[in-house]
Amino acid sequence: MKEPQVKGTVTEVLPDQLFRVKLEDGRQIVCYLAGKLKMNHIRCLPGDTVSIVLSPDGNKGRIVYRG
């Protein structure tokens, strides 16, 4: 089953490969990189537009696409 994705913009790079992301609806959440992005050494910088899969509570997310 495909998870619903939301779009956001990276606003801050945090330690331990965490990122603060501002979602389209204005919320800010903390996200981590998905395994495929880590394996392929994809870098995320402030200002990058990313696609995120949210956790069930909506306070955390996993970055699954940068582009």
ZAPA-166275 format. One record per residue (C-alpha): x, y negated, z negated. Coordinates in pm, whole numbers. Example, Ala and Ser with C-alpha at 12.3 -4.5 7.8 and 13.67 -1.06 7.14 Angstrom:
REM residues 2
<rec c1="1230" c2="450" c3="-780"/>
<rec c1="1367" c2="106" c3="-714"/>
***
This chain:
REM residues 67
<rec c1="0" c2="0" c3="0"/>
<rec c1="133" c2="-343" c3="92"/>
<rec c1="158" c2="-593" c3="-192"/>
<rec c1="16" c2="-944" c3="-141"/>
<rec c1="291" c2="-1198" c3="-85"/>
<rec c1="302" c2="-1568" c3="-165"/>
<rec c1="536" c2="-1832" c3="-26"/>
<rec c1="756" c2="-2060" c3="-231"/>
<rec c1="1070" c2="-2272" c3="-230"/>
<rec c1="1381" c2="-2203" c3="-438"/>
<rec c1="1439" c2="-2503" c3="-666"/>
<rec c1="1718" c2="-2376" c3="-893"/>
<rec c1="1971" c2="-2093" c3="-906"/>
<rec c1="1996" c2="-1940" c3="-1255"/>
<rec c1="2256" c2="-1698" c3="-1399"/>
<rec c1="2232" c2="-1321" c3="-1336"/>
<rec c1="2082" c2="-1351" c3="-985"/>
<rec c1="1765" c2="-1521" c3="-1107"/>
<rec c1="1596" c2="-1807" c3="-927"/>
<rec c1="1340" c2="-2070" c3="-1023"/>
<rec c1="1083" c2="-2089" c3="-743"/>
<rec c1="806" c2="-2343" c3="-686"/>
<rec c1="502" c2="-2173" c3="-536"/>
<rec c1="268" c2="-2330" c3="-280"/>
<rec c1="8" c2="-2389" c3="-552"/>
<rec c1="258" c2="-2594" c3="-758"/>
<rec c1="345" c2="-2336" c3="-1026"/>
<rec c1="710" c2="-2264" c3="-1109"/>
<rec c1="814" c2="-1907" c3="-1185"/>
<rec c1="1137" c2="-1713" c3="-1234"/>
<rec c1="1218" c2="-1458" c3="-963"/>
<rec c1="1482" c2="-1197" c3="-893"/>
<rec c1="1611" c2="-1057" c3="-563"/>
<rec c1="1468" c2="-735" c3="-423"/>
<rec c1="1708" c2="-442" c3="-380"/>
<rec c1="1730" c2="-472" c3="1"/>
<rec c1="1840" c2="-836" c3="-29"/>
<rec c1="2106" c2="-742" c3="-286"/>
<rec c1="2232" c2="-451" c3="-73"/>
<rec c1="2273" c2="-673" c3="232"/>
<rec c1="2429" c2="-961" c3="33"/>
<rec c1="2157" c2="-1210" c3="131"/>
<rec c1="2217" c2="-1541" c3="-45"/>
<rec c1="1941" c2="-1770" c3="-165"/>
<rec c1="2016" c2="-2138" c3="-215"/>
<rec c1="1803" c2="-2427" c3="-342"/>
<rec c1="1568" c2="-2539" c3="-67"/>
<rec c1="1527" c2="-2194" c3="92"/>
<rec c1="1173" c2="-2083" c3="173"/>
<rec c1="1106" c2="-1734" c3="38"/>
<rec c1="826" c2="-1477" c3="25"/>
<rec c1="751" c2="-1339" c3="-321"/>
<rec c1="559" c2="-1045" c3="-464"/>
<rec c1="416" c2="-1153" c3="-799"/>
<rec c1="406" c2="-938" c3="-1112"/>
<rec c1="58" c2="-845" c3="-1240"/>
<rec c1="67" c2="-1122" c3="-1504"/>
<rec c1="182" c2="-1379" c3="-1244"/>
<rec c1="471" c2="-1520" c3="-1451"/>
<rec c1="755" c2="-1341" c3="-1267"/>
<rec c1="822" c2="-1242" c3="-911"/>
<rec c1="1046" c2="-1048" c3="-674"/>
<rec c1="1192" c2="-1225" c3="-370"/>
<rec c1="1138" c2="-992" c3="-74"/>
<rec c1="1214" c2="-1220" c3="224"/>
<rec c1="1420" c2="-1533" c3="285"/>
<rec c1="1349" c2="-1735" c3="594"/>
***
